[in-house]
Amino acid sequence: MLDCTVPALVVRLDANIFHHGTLGAIRSLGRAGVEVHGLIAGGHAPTSCSRYLTRIHGWPCDRDVVQALKQVADDIGRRAVLLPLDDETAIAVAERAAQLRPYYLLPDQEPGLPRTLADKHLLSQLCATLGIAQPETRLITGERDAAAAVADFGLPLVAKWAQPWLLPAGSGLRNTTLVRKAGQVARLLRHAEGRDLLFQRFVRGGRRPDWFFHGYFDENSRCLYGGAGRKERAWPKGAGLTTYGRWLPNPVVEGTARELATTLRYRGLLDLDFRHDPAADTYYLLDFNPRLGAQFRLFSDSGGLDLVRVAHLHLSGRRAVRGRAGHGRTYVVENYDVLTAGPRSLRAMCAADEFAWFAGDDPLPFLAMAQQTMRRGFTRLTRPWN
């Protein structure tokens, strides 16, 4: 049972209005009776319509994280569990934890660790040091580096911005891009000045090679709750977010994630991405996100326990009692999955166990999402004619 006298604050600097993980966290804690506040960029997001959101707090213009969080703490009136929902926020909170701890309940994380893990260049160096399998990765500083990587890796290859949270809003740049043609390389290089661009060898997996692990780790880096999921579909295809996922046991992924967290003395929530290479029978680590994963509600057990509830229980001094794992459980992100699911997959999509947006007890976020999705699509269709 959660301590409903302890409120929660979900925080996100990323202005993506379609971030479904934010809504999942609000609903999960709100349904359990917790008072949920949101400090979220983009106050017009569909999430702000949720009946389970007590109050949404806007970011100040100067975006000073500490001052904004202190102001919200004053408004709430008592210490709250703090849940960062994007990498930039997780980094800021960890690096300023000493200033924030009098106001919030948060893991005792090593201050510099989230930045090292979220920065894809630093992560590749860490993997090399620890002997963790990762696709060969190179820092691209100009045309010569790019040409050498294309020659050595071949096409397709994967392009990543090392610090995606620093990409300018409205640039149209994706965090990760599957590069299939030489023309894409030139376009990426035009935006690379002052930013770390990485090229990574593309791992040709099997039919469904992509896996993820979500977990929560205590002060001893012991996993209190976690699970492995397989990415059945993604958008964009090949290098995108999970649009349809399935909870499946995978001892290799689970064991690798736990061992890595223990080695790093990691505490709190994490979300790891892996790709399986059947030829080498190896799971390569693709990304380490030092915060809650957007599809965390996939991992909801028979008693309704999930990762944000475990985090709230642990940080408020209570014990999590696990139910039966929901292996086979499915999760769909409706607005993205409709773009990638073929006609034969739509029935499975509609029969998913958990929807990112639709909920009978909280319908307004789904309706707002659908409206804003259609408006955005119409704007893009008409843009060339303006």
Buried (B, 14 or more C-beta within 10 A) or exposed (E): EBBEEBBBBBBBBBBBBBBBBBBBBBBBBBBBEBBBBBBBBBBEBBBBBBBBBBBBBEBEEEEEBBEBBBBBBEEBEEBBBBBBBBBBBBBBBBBBBEBBEEBBBBBEBBBEBBBBBBBBBBBBEBBEEEEBBBBBBBBBEEEEBBEEBBEEBEEBBBBBBBBBBEBEEEEEBBBBBBBEEEEBBEEBBEBBEEBBBBBBBBBEBEEEBBBBBBBBBBEEBEBBBBBBBBBBBBBBEBBBBBBBBBBBEBEBBBEBBBEBBBEBEBBBBBBBBBBBBEEEEEBBBBBBBBBBBBBBBBBBBEEEBBBBBBBBBBBBEBEBEEEEBBEEBBBBBBBBBBEBBEEEBEEBBEEBBBBBBBBEEBBEBBEBBBEBBEEEEEEEEEEEEE
